[in-house]
Amino acid sequence: MMASAKKRIHELRDLLEQANHAYYVEAQPTMPDRDFDLLLLELVELEAQHPELHDSNSPSQRIGGAPIEGFRTIKHTVPMTSIDNTYSVESLKAWHQRVMRGLDLDESQGLFAGDNLEFVCDPKIDGIAVSLRYEDGELVHAVTRGDGEKGDDITAQARAIRAIPLRLKRASRQALPDILEVRGEIFMPNAEFERVNREREQAGEVLFANARNSTGGTLKNLDPKVTARRKLSFVAHGRGEARGGAVAEVETYWDFLQETRRLGLPFNPLARRCKGIDGIVERIEAFAAERAKLPYGVDGMVVRVDRFDRQAELGSTSKAPRWCIAFKYPAEQGTTVLKQVDWQVGKGGTLTPRATMEPVFLAGSTVKHATLHNIEEIRRKDIRLGDTLVIEKAGDVIPQVVSVVLNKRSKHSKPMEPPTKCPACEGEVEQEGPKLFCMNPECPAQFREKLKWFVGRDQMDIDGMGEKLVDQLVDAGMVKHFADVFTLRRAELLKLERMGEKSTDGLLDAIEVAKSRGLQRVLAGLGIRHIGVSAAKTLARAFPDADALMAADLNALTGLEDFGEVTAPALHDYLNSKAGRETFLRLAKAGVDLNSHSYRERIVVTDSPFAGKTIVLTGTLETWTRPELTERLELLGAKISGSVSKKTDLVIAGTEAGSKLEKAVQLGVEVWDETRLLSELKL
């Protein structure tokens, strides 16, 4: 049995890595996403059954580990400088002339004339620059550009990105490089950016302005699971330190790209080799029409001298290399007329203004709608109904209003007034900061969006209950309250469109499982203002059940970690409202578990060797899984951290311990093996 499981685990790892390589490097997918997800789920389950076969580079590890406590800083071995920009062909030609002079080239030099000097034109994807460091073929660090000399360690986040190989692929019989630093761009595809913004709008959160902003926000999140969910991608576009192997011996950037591709790293297939300034301009102009059709944001074209020795000869200024420049395309703008403004109600009660305009073709698509963000943005730009607006696509993705054409404004126009009643329920509307909120907790528009959130993966995780089914259930009047989800009947579900016996039975099984999720998931899903996943976790650790939480006074809530003068009163008001109390009562009646699965009684531990210590776990232990040991040590007064620092008191290292153990030794942090741990626990 053990041998067959081991064989299947290795088989699944190979299949999934091959699928990743085919999708991100070869651009030739070999399996549908659903098949990939099913194989990954099988691998996760098998590895859980056989922890002795743990491999930190397994595809299953991309799902995301425990949240890290903070970012540490890592110094770049080779500085990551920024690139100068140019916005016109004339200034691009001037840069080319400076390159020519720097290399002592002129038109009379025959073979070495400027027309024969080779460049590479590489699309400039609008993302976050990162340096990936591989040692003996394995990913050891991922570091942001930062100030060019040092950046943030985002290795945990990078490991969750499928396009980034955890282990380099061995090309034919060639040896892997001893050290390879690949510089590249982490970015968010357009479809994923739009999905994330839809979720934020429904949650009443501020929308990301563009995909780059969304990518940065994702990488700054301390929970790698967020990175895994948001489907970021990666493309290589440069090198840092390189030692050993064919990739360290190449003489041109173009050949470097080919070698990195053989090693399993993706680069942009739209990169082109060009000769002379005429070839550069021709490629830039041809690509201008292509970029609007791409599934990711591109804001320019990076042009660089191809040969590395020529790059070294040209050198750098204090800010940027002389051998490289970024040609930036201007954002495409258009004008249209504002026809109406609708106020959409999000799950948190936020009213967001949405503009409906006369259709205008812009950056590859027809635009009819744009968010106006909030009432203060409308006032700042003095946007009025009937105005002629200048619009553009921010990052060539999301439409936004740039300004109003005042000389086309009607003399009879009036400033826009915010709604005083909710457009969905006519409840009272109040302004808090720049936003408007519907104050009715039973608002039907809020409920529809809250329900979609409630059944989602990080909340009650009801498999099979997607947005379309939620809309059907609400429209049919079958679900009017969260508790109604848990009392749905098979016969009624079968009457709905696209609900056959198999899907209905699967949904009912998922609902039954969801009843046991516990207090933390329920709190995270209800859409209570200011209470998200993190706050729900804090509450579940502080209170044993919903009854204890509802009995808490304002002082008890204010004293919780990260709760203050805004969050605590909002929660207290909800818990003491008729709607809030009815919600918990009806959920309990429907059989939903409202006990906390993570409650920790506040016991003062005085005789434990772990009390008050910050501990880091690394490697594989035979006696416990990581969550089991974490729970045990926390009960003994320890604080478990995800990274080693000067504040770490103890590192517990199992087999295959890696960089955390090395860091502990460097800092002189005390290290225990499993034998010492068992001794201290008296086991």
C-alpha positions, -999 to +999 in steps of 0.1 A: +000+000+000+028+024+010+047+016-023+016+023-044+009+055-026+045+067-031+043+058-068+011+077-072+023+108-054+054+110-076+032+104-107+009+132-097+037+156-089+052+149-124+019+153-141+011+186-124+046+200-130+044+190-167+010+207-169+024+239-154+053+239-178+030+233-208+007+261-198+031+288-187+063+281-207+051+263-238+018+282-240+002+248-250-021+236-222-023+198-219-053+196-196-084+216-186-083+236-153-109+213-137-087+182-144-057+200-129-076+209-098-089+173-093-054+159-097-041+185-072-068+176-047-059+139-050-022+148-044-031+169-013-051+141+002-024+115-005+003+137+010-018+143+041-022+105+045+016+101+041+034+130+057+067+111+056+067+117+018+065+155+023+084+176-003+086+213+000+087+216-038+056+196-044+029+213-065+006+210-035+027+235-016+016+262-039-018+262-022-002+285+004+012+279+038+005+296+071+004+334+071+038+350+076+043+376+104+060+402+083+084+408+055+122+406+060+146+425+039+171+408+016+200+425-002+203+420-039+236+404-050+233+424-083+214+457-080+179+459-095+179+493-111+148+509-127+146+518-164+144+552-180+112+559-199+105+576-232+072+587-247+080+596-283+098+582-313+120+613-314+133+607-279+137+570-286+159+579-316+179+603-294+185+574-270+197+552-299+221+579-310+235+580-274+240+542-275+258+545-308+282+572-295+288+552-263+299+522-284+319+543-309+296+533-338+286+553-368+270+547-402+304+544-419+316+514-399+301+487-421+293+455-402+293+473-369+272+502-380+241+512-361+218+494-385+235+461-376+235+465-339+210+441-324+184+449-298+156+430-282+121+445-279+102+430-250+066+439-241+066+458-208+040+440-187+025+462-160+033+443-128+057+440-099+094+434-105+109+405-086+142+386-085+140+348-082+172+331-068+178+294-076+206+275-059+214+241-074+181+243-093+158+250-063+140+283-055+154+298-023+144+334-025+120+357-042+127+394-035+110+426-047+130+454-064+126+476-033+151+504-035+173+485-060+198+475-034+175+455-012+139+444-013+111+425+006+113+387+008+081+374-008+093+338-012+061+324+005+039+344-020+060+334-050+058+297-042+020+300-045+023+312-082+021+283-106+041+301-133+072+301-111+089+268-110+099+256-075+127+235-091+144+242-124+139+218-152+171+200-163+176+207-200+188+175-218+222+165-203+232+200-193+240+206-156+217+229-136+233+263-127+249+265-093+233+299-089+208+317-111+190+349-103+162+356-128+146+390-128+110+392-140+075+406-135+047+391-114+014+403-129-023+397-127-042+387-159-071+410-169-098+384-162-085+378-127-082+415-120-118+421-130-129+392-108-110+405-078-125+440-083-160+425-086-155+408-053-142+440-037-172+460-050-196+434-036-177+436-002-179+474-002-141+477-004-122+503-024-115+490-060-080+485-072-072+512-098-054+488-122-039+453-124-005+464-111-021+479-080-040+447-075-008+426-079+011+447-054-018+444-029-018+407-033+019+403-027+018+425+003-008+403+019+009+382+046-012+352+038+002+332+008-033+316+003-045+349-010-018+348-036-027+313-046-064+322-050-057+353-072-039+334-100-010+357-105+015+349-132+052+355-140+074+363-170+112+365-170+130+396-184+165+398-170+193+382-150+212+389-118+239+366-105+245+335-127+271+308-120+275+274-136+256+258-164+249+270-200+227+299-188+257+316-172+278+313-204+255+329-229+266+361-245+233+377-254+200+386-237+182+367-264+201+335-258+195+340-220+158+340-226+161+307-246+181+291-219+157+302-191+129+287-211+147+254-213+150+255-175+112+259-172+109+297-167+084+315-189+094+346-210+072+366-233+068+349-267+061+384-282+097+395-276+115+401-309+151+407-320+155+438-340+184+455-359+189+493-357+165+521-349+143+514-379+137+478-367+129+491-332+104+516-344+088+491-368+083+466-339+070+493-315+044+505-341+033+470-350+029+460-314+007+491-307-022+474-324-015+440-308-014+449-272-051+458-268-060+422-276-037+407-249-051+390-218-028+411-196-019+448-192+010+461-213+020+497-210+051+498-231+080+481-249+114+476-233+142+480-257+177+468-248+211+462-264+213+424-270+249+416-263+259+415-226+295+428-233+280+458-251+257+464-221+288+464-198+306+488-221+277+513-220+273+509-182+248+527-161+240+561-145+233+563-108+196+556-116+193+534-147+213+514-173+223+533-205+218+502-226+180+499-219+150+521-222+112+517-219+090+532-246+056+540-230+024+540-251+000+568-242-032+557-226-060+557-252-087+583-244-121+590-258-151+612-251-186+602-244-218+616-228-229+606-193-265+593-195-273+582-160-257+572-126-269+542-107-260+535-071-252+498-065-254+483-031-226+461-019-227+434+007-214+458+034-241+483+025-217+505+005-234+526-023-211+527-053-220+551-082-218+534-116-219+556-148-238+546-179-225+564-209-230+565-247-210+536-261-175+544-271-148+521-286-116+523-265-084+502-263-099+472-281-134+471-266-167+490-264-171+509-231-206+517-217-200+518-180-174+531-155-172+533-118-173+568-103-159+554-070-178+575-044-196+607-039-165+627-030-149+617-063-180+629-081-177+662-063-140+666-068-144+662-106-177+680-106-194+653-127-230+661-138-256+643-158-254+651-195-217+661-192-193+652-220-166+631-203-130+623-212-124+586-203-095+562-206-087+527-195-065+527-164-037+503-172-056+496-204-081+475-185-106+494-163-125+524-177-122+555-156-134+591-160-105+615-164-122+648-166-153+668-178-153+688-210-166+720-194-171+739-227-197+713-237-217+715-204-253+726-205-261+759-188-290+742-170-268+714-154-268+710-117-243+694-093-252+657-086-269+650-053-262+618-034-292+595-026-308+600+008-326+566+005-312+532-004-322+525-041-329+488-031-348+491+002-354+529+007-336+526+040-317+555+055-283+564+039-254+579+059-220+591+048-188+578+064-157+593+050-160+594+012-185+565+011-223+563+015-238+534+034-274+519+036-280+515+073-307+488+069-292+454+079-321+437+062-317+454+028-324+428+001-297+441-022-271+436+006-285+402+014-280+389-022-244+400-022-238+389+014-252+355+006-227+351-023-200+360+002-214+337+029-213+305+008-178+313-006-146+293-001-131+312+028-165+314+046-189+285+047-173+269+016-205+254+001-193+236-030-218+239-059-234+271-047-221+297-071-233+331-080-258+320-106-274+295-082-276+321-054-294+344-078-319+316-087-325+309-050-331+345-041-352+352-071-374+322-064-378+333-028-363+300-015-336+318+005-345+350+023-321+345+052-287+329+058-304+301+078-326+292+048-296+278+030-294+250+056-331+240+053-333+237+015-353+207+003-343+183-025-377+185-042-376+223-045-340+224-057-348+199-085-372+224-099-345+249-106-328+253-140-297+232-145-302+214-111-303+176-118-303+148-092-265+145-091-258+182-086-287+186-061-274+157-040-239+170-041-251+205-030-271+191-001-241+170+010-219+202+009-245+221+029-246+194+056-208+196+058-209+234+060-231+232+092-200+221+111-176+249+101-179+266+134-181+302+148-151+317+130-164+308+095-199+320+103-186+354+116-164+358+085-193+351+062-221+372+076-209+405+061-209+424+094-192+458+088-155+458+096-155+420+104-135+400+079-115+368+081-088+382+104-113+398+128-134+367+129-104+346+138-096+370+167-132+367+180-133+329+177-102+327+198-116+351+224-151+336+228-162+300+231-195+303+213-220+328+198-239+332+231-207+344+249-199+367+220-234+383+221-231+387+259-198+407+256-199+444+265-183+471+245-152+472+267-146+435+261-147+440+224-126+471+224-099+453+243-094+427+216-063+428+194-068+452+164-103+461+176-107+498+183-131+528+182-146+519+149-147+481+147-158+473+182-188+497+183-200+485+149-199+449+160-215+457+193-244+474+176-249+445+153-248+419+181-274+438+200-297+445+171-329+426+165-316+415+131-282+403+145-297+383+173-323+367+150-296+357+126-277+337+153-310+322+167-321+310+132-287+296+123-287+276+155-322+264+149-311+252+114-284+231+130-254+253+123-225+249+148-219+282+165-192+269+188-156+281+183-132+255+171-102+277+180-112+291+214-083+293+238-090+296+275-066+322+290-046+300+313-015+315+328+012+289+322+042+292+345+059+258+345+062+254+307+095+258+289+075+274+260+056+301+279+061+335+264+085+323+237+084+330+200+089+297+182+094+288+146+087+253+132+106+240+102+111+207+084+091+175+089+084+160+123+074+123+127+052+128+158+029+157+147+016+175+118+025+212+118-011+224+128-012+198+156+021+209+171+012+246+167-020+240+187-002+221+214+026+248+218+001+276+218-018+260+247+015+259+266+019+297+262+040+299+230+036+322+201+042+305+167+059+325+140+064+318+103+098+334+100+131+335+119+143+369+132+162+384+161+130+381+181+128+344+177+135+325+209+135+289+196+135+270+163+122+234+163+137+216+133+126+184+118+141+165+088+146+184+056+148+217+074+159+244+050+166+281+050+149+288+084+174+265+101+203+282+083+190+316+094+186+304+130+222+292+131+234+325+116+215+345+142+225+322+171+189+312+178+185+281+200+176+250+179+159+218+191+154+186+172+124+163+177+142+143+204+148+173+225+112+185+219+098+151+231+119+153+262+107+188+271+071+177+265+078+147+287+065+123+260 
